[in-house]
Amino acid sequence: MPSISNRLIVLSLAAFALAGCASRHDAPADLGDDDAYCRQNGGAVGSTEYVACRKDRDVQRSNAITRANRAQRNLGEYMMRNPERP
């Protein structure tokens, strides 16, 4: 029978491994740096084109986060409805 300290070590390792799954509200990496993108494509900081670019990027990021959250929720619901399938 494993000792209590071995169980605690295994439980701690499992908790650290699963901690990475808890960050669901991170921005998608493929959108990159908004400021650099909008300076290059939208113009000078403070211009109407720059402000519009930043707003568009915010909407894109929000939509990407919403899609990721929806996919995660759908996967969880699927797993709850189908516990016998891997």
PDB file of N, CA, C and O in Angstrom:
ATOM      1  N   MET A   1       0.844  -1.174   0.000  1.00  0.00           N
ATOM      2  CA  MET A   1       0.000   0.000   0.000  1.00  0.00           C
ATOM      3  C   MET A   1       0.893   1.242   0.000  1.00  0.00           C
ATOM      4  O   MET A   1       1.789   1.368   0.835  1.00  0.00           O
ATOM      5  N   PRO A   2       0.640   2.172  -0.956  1.00  0.00           N
ATOM      6  CA  PRO A   2       1.476   3.374  -1.047  1.00  0.00           C
ATOM      7  C   PRO A   2       1.325   4.241   0.197  1.00  0.00           C
ATOM      8  O   PRO A   2       0.255   4.324   0.801  1.00  0.00           O
ATOM      9  N   SER A   3       2.407   4.869   0.551  1.00  0.00           N
ATOM     10  CA  SER A   3       2.367   5.733   1.721  1.00  0.00           C
ATOM     11  C   SER A   3       1.622   7.025   1.411  1.00  0.00           C
ATOM     12  O   SER A   3       1.384   7.358   0.250  1.00  0.00           O
ATOM     13  N   ILE A   4       1.266   7.734   2.452  1.00  0.00           N
ATOM     14  CA  ILE A   4       0.512   8.982   2.293  1.00  0.00           C
ATOM     15  C   ILE A   4       1.338  10.016   1.542  1.00  0.00           C
ATOM     16  O   ILE A   4       0.786  10.767   0.738  1.00  0.00           O
ATOM     17  N   SER A   5       2.632  10.075   1.778  1.00  0.00           N
ATOM     18  CA  SER A   5       3.470  11.062   1.091  1.00  0.00           C
ATOM     19  C   SER A   5       3.520  10.786  -0.412  1.00  0.00           C
ATOM     20  O   SER A   5       3.534  11.725  -1.208  1.00  0.00           O
ATOM     21  N   ASN A   6       3.547   9.517  -0.810  1.00  0.00           N
ATOM     22  CA  ASN A   6       3.524   9.187  -2.237  1.00  0.00           C
ATOM     23  C   ASN A   6       2.199   9.607  -2.862  1.00  0.00           C
ATOM     24  O   ASN A   6       2.177  10.114  -3.983  1.00  0.00           O
ATOM     25  N   ARG A   7       1.125   9.408  -2.166  1.00  0.00           N
ATOM     26  CA  ARG A   7      -0.185   9.821  -2.672  1.00  0.00           C
ATOM     27  C   ARG A   7      -0.249  11.333  -2.827  1.00  0.00           C
ATOM     28  O   ARG A   7      -0.780  11.836  -3.817  1.00  0.00           O
ATOM     29  N   LEU A   8       0.287  12.055  -1.860  1.00  0.00           N
ATOM     30  CA  LEU A   8       0.285  13.515  -1.940  1.00  0.00           C
ATOM     31  C   LEU A   8       1.125  14.008  -3.106  1.00  0.00           C
ATOM     32  O   LEU A   8       0.754  14.974  -3.773  1.00  0.00           O
ATOM     33  N   ILE A   9       2.236  13.362  -3.354  1.00  0.00           N
ATOM     34  CA  ILE A   9       3.076  13.741  -4.491  1.00  0.00           C
ATOM     35  C   ILE A   9       2.340  13.516  -5.806  1.00  0.00           C
ATOM     36  O   ILE A   9       2.337  14.383  -6.680  1.00  0.00           O
ATOM     37  N   VAL A  10       1.726  12.365  -5.940  1.00  0.00           N
ATOM     38  CA  VAL A  10       0.980  12.053  -7.162  1.00  0.00           C
ATOM     39  C   VAL A  10      -0.188  13.022  -7.335  1.00  0.00           C
ATOM     40  O   VAL A  10      -0.434  13.506  -8.440  1.00  0.00           O
ATOM     41  N   LEU A  11      -0.897  13.302  -6.263  1.00  0.00           N
ATOM     42  CA  LEU A  11      -2.020  14.236  -6.329  1.00  0.00           C
ATOM     43  C   LEU A  11      -1.552  15.638  -6.687  1.00  0.00           C
ATOM     44  O   LEU A  11      -2.216  16.334  -7.455  1.00  0.00           O
ATOM     45  N   SER A  12      -0.425  16.058  -6.146  1.00  0.00           N
ATOM     46  CA  SER A  12       0.123  17.381  -6.464  1.00  0.00           C
ATOM     47  C   SER A  12       0.529  17.470  -7.924  1.00  0.00           C
ATOM     48  O   SER A  12       0.261  18.476  -8.581  1.00  0.00           O
ATOM     49  N   LEU A  13       1.167  16.436  -8.435  1.00  0.00           N
ATOM     50  CA  LEU A  13       1.555  16.428  -9.849  1.00  0.00           C
ATOM     51  C   LEU A  13       0.339  16.476 -10.760  1.00  0.00           C
ATOM     52  O   LEU A  13       0.350  17.168 -11.778  1.00  0.00           O
ATOM     53  N   ALA A  14      -0.702  15.748 -10.402  1.00  0.00           N
ATOM     54  CA  ALA A  14      -1.927  15.774 -11.200  1.00  0.00           C
ATOM     55  C   ALA A  14      -2.569  17.162 -11.165  1.00  0.00           C
ATOM     56  O   ALA A  14      -3.068  17.642 -12.183  1.00  0.00           O
ATOM     57  N   ALA A  15      -2.558  17.801 -10.008  1.00  0.00           N
ATOM     58  CA  ALA A  15      -3.131  19.142  -9.892  1.00  0.00           C
ATOM     59  C   ALA A  15      -2.362  20.143 -10.742  1.00  0.00           C
ATOM     60  O   ALA A  15      -2.969  20.990 -11.395  1.00  0.00           O
ATOM     61  N   PHE A  16      -1.029  20.058 -10.744  1.00  0.00           N
ATOM     62  CA  PHE A  16      -0.231  20.968 -11.568  1.00  0.00           C
ATOM     63  C   PHE A  16      -0.457  20.710 -13.050  1.00  0.00           C
ATOM     64  O   PHE A  16      -0.486  21.647 -13.848  1.00  0.00           O
ATOM     65  N   ALA A  17      -0.617  19.453 -13.418  1.00  0.00           N
ATOM     66  CA  ALA A  17      -0.848  19.135 -14.824  1.00  0.00           C
ATOM     67  C   ALA A  17      -2.188  19.665 -15.304  1.00  0.00           C
ATOM     68  O   ALA A  17      -2.313  20.122 -16.441  1.00  0.00           O
ATOM     69  N   LEU A  18      -3.186  19.603 -14.440  1.00  0.00           N
ATOM     70  CA  LEU A  18      -4.512  20.076 -14.822  1.00  0.00           C
ATOM     71  C   LEU A  18      -4.665  21.585 -14.689  1.00  0.00           C
ATOM     72  O   LEU A  18      -5.617  22.152 -15.226  1.00  0.00           O
ATOM     73  N   ALA A  19      -3.764  22.236 -13.999  1.00  0.00           N
ATOM     74  CA  ALA A  19      -3.865  23.687 -13.814  1.00  0.00           C
ATOM     75  C   ALA A  19      -3.784  24.431 -15.140  1.00  0.00           C
ATOM     76  O   ALA A  19      -4.368  25.506 -15.278  1.00  0.00           O
ATOM     77  N   GLY A  20      -3.079  23.886 -16.105  1.00  0.00           N
ATOM     78  CA  GLY A  20      -2.991  24.515 -17.418  1.00  0.00           C
ATOM     79  C   GLY A  20      -4.327  24.549 -18.137  1.00  0.00           C
ATOM     80  O   GLY A  20      -4.542  25.410 -18.991  1.00  0.00           O
ATOM     81  N   CYS A  21      -5.215  23.647 -17.816  1.00  0.00           N
ATOM     82  CA  CYS A  21      -6.525  23.619 -18.456  1.00  0.00           C
ATOM     83  C   CYS A  21      -7.460  24.684 -17.882  1.00  0.00           C
ATOM     84  O   CYS A  21      -8.508  24.960 -18.465  1.00  0.00           O
ATOM     85  N   ALA A  22      -7.107  25.265 -16.787  1.00  0.00           N
ATOM     86  CA  ALA A  22      -7.995  26.204 -16.117  1.00  0.00           C
ATOM     87  C   ALA A  22      -7.976  27.596 -16.727  1.00  0.00           C
ATOM     88  O   ALA A  22      -8.839  28.412 -16.404  1.00  0.00           O
ATOM     89  N   SER A  23      -7.026  27.890 -17.590  1.00  0.00           N
ATOM     90  CA  SER A  23      -6.920  29.232 -18.155  1.00  0.00           C
ATOM     91  C   SER A  23      -7.704  29.316 -19.461  1.00  0.00           C
ATOM     92  O   SER A  23      -7.112  29.292 -20.540  1.00  0.00           O
ATOM     93  N   ARG A  24      -9.004  29.411 -19.376  1.00  0.00           N
ATOM     94  CA  ARG A  24      -9.866  29.426 -20.551  1.00  0.00           C
ATOM     95  C   ARG A  24     -10.027  30.804 -21.142  1.00  0.00           C
ATOM     96  O   ARG A  24     -10.462  30.915 -22.288  1.00  0.00           O
ATOM     97  N   HIS A  25      -9.700  31.860 -20.425  1.00  0.00           N
ATOM     98  CA  HIS A  25      -9.957  33.198 -20.926  1.00  0.00           C
ATOM     99  C   HIS A  25      -8.708  33.860 -21.476  1.00  0.00           C
ATOM    100  O   HIS A  25      -8.645  35.087 -21.552  1.00  0.00           O
ATOM    101  N   ASP A  26      -7.725  33.081 -21.855  1.00  0.00           N
ATOM    102  CA  ASP A  26      -6.532  33.643 -22.464  1.00  0.00           C
ATOM    103  C   ASP A  26      -6.840  34.037 -23.903  1.00  0.00           C
ATOM    104  O   ASP A  26      -7.660  33.414 -24.577  1.00  0.00           O
ATOM    105  N   ALA A  27      -6.170  35.074 -24.349  1.00  0.00           N
ATOM    106  CA  ALA A  27      -6.364  35.526 -25.722  1.00  0.00           C
ATOM    107  C   ALA A  27      -5.719  34.529 -26.683  1.00  0.00           C
ATOM    108  O   ALA A  27      -4.669  33.966 -26.372  1.00  0.00           O
ATOM    109  N   PRO A  28      -6.325  34.307 -27.831  1.00  0.00           N
ATOM    110  CA  PRO A  28      -5.734  33.407 -28.816  1.00  0.00           C
ATOM    111  C   PRO A  28      -4.386  33.931 -29.296  1.00  0.00           C
ATOM    112  O   PRO A  28      -4.235  35.133 -29.516  1.00  0.00           O
ATOM    113  N   ALA A  29      -3.429  33.067 -29.457  1.00  0.00           N
ATOM    114  CA  ALA A  29      -2.079  33.472 -29.830  1.00  0.00           C
ATOM    115  C   ALA A  29      -1.996  33.926 -31.282  1.00  0.00           C
ATOM    116  O   ALA A  29      -1.104  34.698 -31.633  1.00  0.00           O
ATOM    117  N   ASP A  30      -2.906  33.463 -32.127  1.00  0.00           N
ATOM    118  CA  ASP A  30      -2.806  33.794 -33.546  1.00  0.00           C
ATOM    119  C   ASP A  30      -3.157  35.242 -33.857  1.00  0.00           C
ATOM    120  O   ASP A  30      -2.875  35.702 -34.964  1.00  0.00           O
ATOM    121  N   LEU A  31      -3.757  35.978 -32.936  1.00  0.00           N
ATOM    122  CA  LEU A  31      -4.070  37.382 -33.186  1.00  0.00           C
ATOM    123  C   LEU A  31      -2.852  38.278 -33.000  1.00  0.00           C
ATOM    124  O   LEU A  31      -2.806  39.364 -33.577  1.00  0.00           O
ATOM    125  N   GLY A  32      -1.894  37.869 -32.236  1.00  0.00           N
ATOM    126  CA  GLY A  32      -0.649  38.603 -32.089  1.00  0.00           C
ATOM    127  C   GLY A  32      -0.791  39.911 -31.324  1.00  0.00           C
ATOM    128  O   GLY A  32      -1.715  40.083 -30.529  1.00  0.00           O
ATOM    129  N   ASP A  33       0.128  40.822 -31.573  1.00  0.00           N
ATOM    130  CA  ASP A  33       0.195  42.109 -30.887  1.00  0.00           C
ATOM    131  C   ASP A  33      -0.690  43.116 -31.613  1.00  0.00           C
ATOM    132  O   ASP A  33      -0.397  43.502 -32.744  1.00  0.00           O
ATOM    133  N   ASP A  34      -1.766  43.540 -30.966  1.00  0.00           N
ATOM    134  CA  ASP A  34      -2.711  44.461 -31.594  1.00  0.00           C
ATOM    135  C   ASP A  34      -2.082  45.808 -31.915  1.00  0.00           C
ATOM    136  O   ASP A  34      -2.323  46.368 -32.985  1.00  0.00           O
ATOM    137  N   ASP A  35      -1.283  46.327 -31.000  1.00  0.00           N
ATOM    138  CA  ASP A  35      -0.693  47.642 -31.209  1.00  0.00           C
ATOM    139  C   ASP A  35       0.214  47.642 -32.433  1.00  0.00           C
ATOM    140  O   ASP A  35       0.114  48.534 -33.275  1.00  0.00           O
ATOM    141  N   ALA A  36       1.085  46.667 -32.539  1.00  0.00           N
ATOM    142  CA  ALA A  36       2.001  46.605 -33.685  1.00  0.00           C
ATOM    143  C   ALA A  36       1.219  46.411 -34.985  1.00  0.00           C
ATOM    144  O   ALA A  36       1.528  47.042 -35.995  1.00  0.00           O
ATOM    145  N   TYR A  37       0.224  45.554 -34.962  1.00  0.00           N
ATOM    146  CA  TYR A  37      -0.585  45.301 -36.159  1.00  0.00           C
ATOM    147  C   TYR A  37      -1.301  46.570 -36.597  1.00  0.00           C
ATOM    148  O   TYR A  37      -1.296  46.912 -37.779  1.00  0.00           O
ATOM    149  N   CYS A  38      -1.921  47.273 -35.644  1.00  0.00           N
ATOM    150  CA  CYS A  38      -2.695  48.457 -35.999  1.00  0.00           C
ATOM    151  C   CYS A  38      -1.808  49.640 -36.368  1.00  0.00           C
ATOM    152  O   CYS A  38      -2.223  50.492 -37.153  1.00  0.00           O
ATOM    153  N   ARG A  39      -0.599  49.712 -35.821  1.00  0.00           N
ATOM    154  CA  ARG A  39       0.332  50.761 -36.250  1.00  0.00           C
ATOM    155  C   ARG A  39       0.746  50.529 -37.696  1.00  0.00           C
ATOM    156  O   ARG A  39       0.897  51.474 -38.470  1.00  0.00           O
ATOM    157  N   GLN A  40       0.928  49.260 -38.051  1.00  0.00           N
ATOM    158  CA  GLN A  40       1.353  48.939 -39.409  1.00  0.00           C
ATOM    159  C   GLN A  40       0.210  49.091 -40.413  1.00  0.00           C
ATOM    160  O   GLN A  40       0.418  49.587 -41.520  1.00  0.00           O
ATOM    161  N   ASN A  41      -0.993  48.666 -40.030  1.00  0.00           N
ATOM    162  CA  ASN A  41      -2.116  48.638 -40.973  1.00  0.00           C
ATOM    163  C   ASN A  41      -3.134  49.750 -40.770  1.00  0.00           C
ATOM    164  O   ASN A  41      -3.933  50.021 -41.666  1.00  0.00           O
ATOM    165  N   GLY A  42      -3.122  50.397 -39.614  1.00  0.00           N
ATOM    166  CA  GLY A  42      -4.142  51.389 -39.332  1.00  0.00           C
ATOM    167  C   GLY A  42      -3.643  52.820 -39.297  1.00  0.00           C
ATOM    168  O   GLY A  42      -4.447  53.748 -39.386  1.00  0.00           O
ATOM    169  N   GLY A  43      -2.370  53.021 -39.173  1.00  0.00           N
ATOM    170  CA  GLY A  43      -1.838  54.373 -39.155  1.00  0.00           C
ATOM    171  C   GLY A  43      -1.292  54.751 -37.796  1.00  0.00           C
ATOM    172  O   GLY A  43      -1.007  53.895 -36.958  1.00  0.00           O
ATOM    173  N   ALA A  44      -1.153  56.045 -37.596  1.00  0.00           N
ATOM    174  CA  ALA A  44      -0.560  56.570 -36.372  1.00  0.00           C
ATOM    175  C   ALA A  44      -1.485  56.346 -35.179  1.00  0.00           C
ATOM    176  O   ALA A  44      -2.708  56.301 -35.312  1.00  0.00           O
ATOM    177  N   VAL A  45      -0.859  56.208 -34.006  1.00  0.00           N
ATOM    178  CA  VAL A  45      -1.625  56.020 -32.787  1.00  0.00           C
ATOM    179  C   VAL A  45      -2.519  57.230 -32.566  1.00  0.00           C
ATOM    180  O   VAL A  45      -2.057  58.370 -32.616  1.00  0.00           O
ATOM    181  N   GLY A  46      -3.797  56.979 -32.321  1.00  0.00           N
ATOM    182  CA  GLY A  46      -4.762  58.050 -32.084  1.00  0.00           C
ATOM    183  C   GLY A  46      -5.567  58.423 -33.300  1.00  0.00           C
ATOM    184  O   GLY A  46      -6.579  59.112 -33.175  1.00  0.00           O
ATOM    185  N   SER A  47      -5.152  57.992 -34.475  1.00  0.00           N
ATOM    186  CA  SER A  47      -5.925  58.303 -35.683  1.00  0.00           C
ATOM    187  C   SER A  47      -7.209  57.478 -35.689  1.00  0.00           C
ATOM    188  O   SER A  47      -7.315  56.470 -34.991  1.00  0.00           O
ATOM    189  N   THR A  48      -8.167  57.911 -36.474  1.00  0.00           N
ATOM    190  CA  THR A  48      -9.446  57.184 -36.532  1.00  0.00           C
ATOM    191  C   THR A  48      -9.249  55.778 -37.088  1.00  0.00           C
ATOM    192  O   THR A  48      -9.937  54.847 -36.668  1.00  0.00           O
ATOM    193  N   GLU A  49      -8.320  55.613 -38.026  1.00  0.00           N
ATOM    194  CA  GLU A  49      -8.058  54.288 -38.597  1.00  0.00           C
ATOM    195  C   GLU A  49      -7.452  53.360 -37.541  1.00  0.00           C
ATOM    196  O   GLU A  49      -7.796  52.180 -37.468  1.00  0.00           O
ATOM    197  N   TYR A  50      -6.548  53.905 -36.727  1.00  0.00           N
ATOM    198  CA  TYR A  50      -5.930  53.115 -35.665  1.00  0.00           C
ATOM    199  C   TYR A  50      -6.972  52.693 -34.633  1.00  0.00           C
ATOM    200  O   TYR A  50      -7.003  51.536 -34.212  1.00  0.00           O
ATOM    201  N   VAL A  51      -7.822  53.633 -34.230  1.00  0.00           N
ATOM    202  CA  VAL A  51      -8.861  53.328 -33.237  1.00  0.00           C
ATOM    203  C   VAL A  51      -9.823  52.280 -33.784  1.00  0.00           C
ATOM    204  O   VAL A  51     -10.213  51.360 -33.065  1.00  0.00           O
ATOM    205  N   ALA A  52     -10.206  52.410 -35.047  1.00  0.00           N
ATOM    206  CA  ALA A  52     -11.110  51.432 -35.660  1.00  0.00           C
ATOM    207  C   ALA A  52     -10.439  50.057 -35.736  1.00  0.00           C
ATOM    208  O   ALA A  52     -11.080  49.031 -35.512  1.00  0.00           O
ATOM    209  N   CYS A  53      -9.152  50.052 -36.052  1.00  0.00           N
ATOM    210  CA  CYS A  53      -8.408  48.786 -36.106  1.00  0.00           C
ATOM    211  C   CYS A  53      -8.392  48.120 -34.739  1.00  0.00           C
ATOM    212  O   CYS A  53      -8.638  46.918 -34.635  1.00  0.00           O
ATOM    213  N   ARG A  54      -8.105  48.885 -33.687  1.00  0.00           N
ATOM    214  CA  ARG A  54      -8.074  48.323 -32.334  1.00  0.00           C
ATOM    215  C   ARG A  54      -9.439  47.790 -31.926  1.00  0.00           C
ATOM    216  O   ARG A  54      -9.525  46.735 -31.298  1.00  0.00           O
ATOM    217  N   LYS A  55     -10.504  48.498 -32.272  1.00  0.00           N
ATOM    218  CA  LYS A  55     -11.855  48.011 -31.959  1.00  0.00           C
ATOM    219  C   LYS A  55     -12.141  46.712 -32.696  1.00  0.00           C
ATOM    220  O   LYS A  55     -12.702  45.778 -32.124  1.00  0.00           O
ATOM    221  N   ASP A  56     -11.754  46.655 -33.976  1.00  0.00           N
ATOM    222  CA  ASP A  56     -11.968  45.425 -34.747  1.00  0.00           C
ATOM    223  C   ASP A  56     -11.190  44.255 -34.150  1.00  0.00           C
ATOM    224  O   ASP A  56     -11.699  43.136 -34.087  1.00  0.00           O
ATOM    225  N   ARG A  57      -9.967  44.511 -33.716  1.00  0.00           N
ATOM    226  CA  ARG A  57      -9.163  43.457 -33.100  1.00  0.00           C
ATOM    227  C   ARG A  57      -9.776  42.996 -31.781  1.00  0.00           C
ATOM    228  O   ARG A  57      -9.745  41.808 -31.461  1.00  0.00           O
ATOM    229  N   ASP A  58     -10.334  43.936 -31.015  1.00  0.00           N
ATOM    230  CA  ASP A  58     -11.003  43.564 -29.764  1.00  0.00           C
ATOM    231  C   ASP A  58     -12.201  42.667 -30.036  1.00  0.00           C
ATOM    232  O   ASP A  58     -12.430  41.695 -29.317  1.00  0.00           O
ATOM    233  N   VAL A  59     -12.966  42.991 -31.077  1.00  0.00           N
ATOM    234  CA  VAL A  59     -14.128  42.176 -31.433  1.00  0.00           C
ATOM    235  C   VAL A  59     -13.668  40.788 -31.885  1.00  0.00           C
ATOM    236  O   VAL A  59     -14.264  39.781 -31.504  1.00  0.00           O
ATOM    237  N   GLN A  60     -12.612  40.736 -32.696  1.00  0.00           N
ATOM    238  CA  GLN A  60     -12.096  39.442 -33.149  1.00  0.00           C
ATOM    239  C   GLN A  60     -11.637  38.589 -31.966  1.00  0.00           C
ATOM    240  O   GLN A  60     -11.921  37.393 -31.912  1.00  0.00           O
ATOM    241  N   ARG A  61     -10.933  39.203 -31.028  1.00  0.00           N
ATOM    242  CA  ARG A  61     -10.437  38.474 -29.859  1.00  0.00           C
ATOM    243  C   ARG A  61     -11.619  37.976 -29.007  1.00  0.00           C
ATOM    244  O   ARG A  61     -11.619  36.834 -28.547  1.00  0.00           O
ATOM    245  N   SER A  62     -12.606  38.828 -28.806  1.00  0.00           N
ATOM    246  CA  SER A  62     -13.777  38.432 -28.025  1.00  0.00           C
ATOM    247  C   SER A  62     -14.513  37.279 -28.689  1.00  0.00           C
ATOM    248  O   SER A  62     -14.932  36.338 -28.015  1.00  0.00           O
ATOM    249  N   ASN A  63     -14.670  37.346 -29.998  1.00  0.00           N
ATOM    250  CA  ASN A  63     -15.338  36.260 -30.723  1.00  0.00           C
ATOM    251  C   ASN A  63     -14.542  34.956 -30.634  1.00  0.00           C
ATOM    252  O   ASN A  63     -15.126  33.882 -30.491  1.00  0.00           O
ATOM    253  N   ALA A  64     -13.218  35.046 -30.718  1.00  0.00           N
ATOM    254  CA  ALA A  64     -12.389  33.844 -30.626  1.00  0.00           C
ATOM    255  C   ALA A  64     -12.496  33.219 -29.241  1.00  0.00           C
ATOM    256  O   ALA A  64     -12.565  31.996 -29.119  1.00  0.00           O
ATOM    257  N   ILE A  65     -12.511  34.039 -28.202  1.00  0.00           N
ATOM    258  CA  ILE A  65     -12.651  33.524 -26.836  1.00  0.00           C
ATOM    259  C   ILE A  65     -14.019  32.885 -26.648  1.00  0.00           C
ATOM    260  O   ILE A  65     -14.139  31.834 -26.019  1.00  0.00           O
ATOM    261  N   THR A  66     -15.053  33.525 -27.195  1.00  0.00           N
ATOM    262  CA  THR A  66     -16.410  32.975 -27.101  1.00  0.00           C
ATOM    263  C   THR A  66     -16.495  31.622 -27.802  1.00  0.00           C
ATOM    264  O   THR A  66     -17.103  30.689 -27.276  1.00  0.00           O
ATOM    265  N   ARG A  67     -15.887  31.507 -28.994  1.00  0.00           N
ATOM    266  CA  ARG A  67     -15.884  30.225 -29.716  1.00  0.00           C
ATOM    267  C   ARG A  67     -15.143  29.152 -28.931  1.00  0.00           C
ATOM    268  O   ARG A  67     -15.598  28.010 -28.861  1.00  0.00           O
ATOM    269  N   ALA A  68     -14.012  29.506 -28.342  1.00  0.00           N
ATOM    270  CA  ALA A  68     -13.240  28.529 -27.567  1.00  0.00           C
ATOM    271  C   ALA A  68     -14.018  28.073 -26.335  1.00  0.00           C
ATOM    272  O   ALA A  68     -14.024  26.887 -26.007  1.00  0.00           O
ATOM    273  N   ASN A  69     -14.670  29.008 -25.657  1.00  0.00           N
ATOM    274  CA  ASN A  69     -15.470  28.645 -24.483  1.00  0.00           C
ATOM    275  C   ASN A  69     -16.643  27.762 -24.870  1.00  0.00           C
ATOM    276  O   ASN A  69     -16.966  26.808 -24.163  1.00  0.00           O
ATOM    277  N   ARG A  70     -17.284  28.075 -25.992  1.00  0.00           N
ATOM    278  CA  ARG A  70     -18.412  27.269 -26.450  1.00  0.00           C
ATOM    279  C   ARG A  70     -17.953  25.855 -26.809  1.00  0.00           C
ATOM    280  O   ARG A  70     -18.631  24.880 -26.486  1.00  0.00           O
ATOM    281  N   ALA A  71     -16.802  25.745 -27.477  1.00  0.00           N
ATOM    282  CA  ALA A  71     -16.275  24.424 -27.827  1.00  0.00           C
ATOM    283  C   ALA A  71     -15.946  23.623 -26.577  1.00  0.00           C
ATOM    284  O   ALA A  71     -16.215  22.423 -26.522  1.00  0.00           O
ATOM    285  N   GLN A  72     -15.366  24.274 -25.572  1.00  0.00           N
ATOM    286  CA  GLN A  72     -15.045  23.588 -24.316  1.00  0.00           C
ATOM    287  C   GLN A  72     -16.317  23.131 -23.606  1.00  0.00           C
ATOM    288  O   GLN A  72     -16.377  22.012 -23.096  1.00  0.00           O
ATOM    289  N   ARG A  73     -17.326  23.988 -23.571  1.00  0.00           N
ATOM    290  CA  ARG A  73     -18.595  23.631 -22.935  1.00  0.00           C
ATOM    291  C   ARG A  73     -19.264  22.476 -23.679  1.00  0.00           C
ATOM    292  O   ARG A  73     -19.781  21.550 -23.054  1.00  0.00           O
ATOM    293  N   ASN A  74     -19.254  22.529 -25.023  1.00  0.00           N
ATOM    294  CA  ASN A  74     -19.856  21.457 -25.814  1.00  0.00           C
ATOM    295  C   ASN A  74     -19.136  20.130 -25.582  1.00  0.00           C
ATOM    296  O   ASN A  74     -19.776  19.082 -25.500  1.00  0.00           O
ATOM    297  N   LEU A  75     -17.807  20.172 -25.477  1.00  0.00           N
ATOM    298  CA  LEU A  75     -17.057  18.952 -25.205  1.00  0.00           C
ATOM    299  C   LEU A  75     -17.420  18.387 -23.838  1.00  0.00           C
ATOM    300  O   LEU A  75     -17.615  17.179 -23.698  1.00  0.00           O
ATOM    301  N   GLY A  76     -17.510  19.246 -22.834  1.00  0.00           N
ATOM    302  CA  GLY A  76     -17.890  18.793 -21.491  1.00  0.00           C
ATOM    303  C   GLY A  76     -19.277  18.187 -21.471  1.00  0.00           C
ATOM    304  O   GLY A  76     -19.501  17.159 -20.832  1.00  0.00           O
ATOM    305  N   GLU A  77     -20.221  18.826 -22.180  1.00  0.00           N
ATOM    306  CA  GLU A  77     -21.581  18.284 -22.233  1.00  0.00           C
ATOM    307  C   GLU A  77     -21.606  16.952 -22.969  1.00  0.00           C
ATOM    308  O   GLU A  77     -22.322  16.037 -22.563  1.00  0.00           O
ATOM    309  N   TYR A  78     -20.834  16.830 -24.047  1.00  0.00           N
ATOM    310  CA  TYR A  78     -20.769  15.571 -24.775  1.00  0.00           C
ATOM    311  C   TYR A  78     -20.218  14.461 -23.880  1.00  0.00           C
ATOM    312  O   TYR A  78     -20.732  13.343 -23.875  1.00  0.00           O
ATOM    313  N   MET A  79     -19.173  14.783 -23.127  1.00  0.00           N
ATOM    314  CA  MET A  79     -18.568  13.782 -22.250  1.00  0.00           C
ATOM    315  C   MET A  79     -19.529  13.381 -21.137  1.00  0.00           C
ATOM    316  O   MET A  79     -19.539  12.221 -20.723  1.00  0.00           O
ATOM    317  N   MET A  80     -20.329  14.311 -20.650  1.00  0.00           N
ATOM    318  CA  MET A  80     -21.316  13.976 -19.613  1.00  0.00           C
ATOM    319  C   MET A  80     -22.430  13.095 -20.165  1.00  0.00           C
ATOM    320  O   MET A  80     -22.922  12.204 -19.473  1.00  0.00           O
ATOM    321  N   ARG A  81     -22.828  13.344 -21.411  1.00  0.00           N
ATOM    322  CA  ARG A  81     -23.914  12.555 -22.014  1.00  0.00           C
ATOM    323  C   ARG A  81     -23.439  11.179 -22.472  1.00  0.00           C
ATOM    324  O   ARG A  81     -24.244  10.251 -22.558  1.00  0.00           O
ATOM    325  N   ASN A  82     -22.155  11.031 -22.767  1.00  0.00           N
ATOM    326  CA  ASN A  82     -21.622   9.782 -23.305  1.00  0.00           C
ATOM    327  C   ASN A  82     -20.449   9.289 -22.467  1.00  0.00           C
ATOM    328  O   ASN A  82     -19.314   9.280 -22.944  1.00  0.00           O
ATOM    329  N   PRO A  83     -20.698   8.884 -21.243  1.00  0.00           N
ATOM    330  CA  PRO A  83     -19.576   8.484 -20.363  1.00  0.00           C
ATOM    331  C   PRO A  83     -18.903   7.177 -20.800  1.00  0.00           C
ATOM    332  O   PRO A  83     -17.769   6.915 -20.400  1.00  0.00           O
ATOM    333  N   GLU A  84     -19.564   6.367 -21.597  1.00  0.00           N
ATOM    334  CA  GLU A  84     -18.968   5.086 -21.968  1.00  0.00           C
ATOM    335  C   GLU A  84     -18.028   5.201 -23.142  1.00  0.00           C
ATOM    336  O   GLU A  84     -17.239   4.286 -23.381  1.00  0.00           O
ATOM    337  N   ARG A  85     -18.082   6.299 -23.891  1.00  0.00           N
ATOM    338  CA  ARG A  85     -17.198   6.483 -25.049  1.00  0.00           C
ATOM    339  C   ARG A  85     -15.933   7.214 -24.593  1.00  0.00           C
ATOM    340  O   ARG A  85     -15.990   8.121 -23.762  1.00  0.00           O
ATOM    341  N   PRO A  86     -14.781   6.799 -25.156  1.00  0.00           N
ATOM    342  CA  PRO A  86     -13.522   7.476 -24.770  1.00  0.00           C
ATOM    343  C   PRO A  86     -13.400   8.854 -25.381  1.00  0.00           C
ATOM    344  O   PRO A  86     -12.407   9.545 -25.153  1.00  0.00           O
TER     345      PRO A  86
END
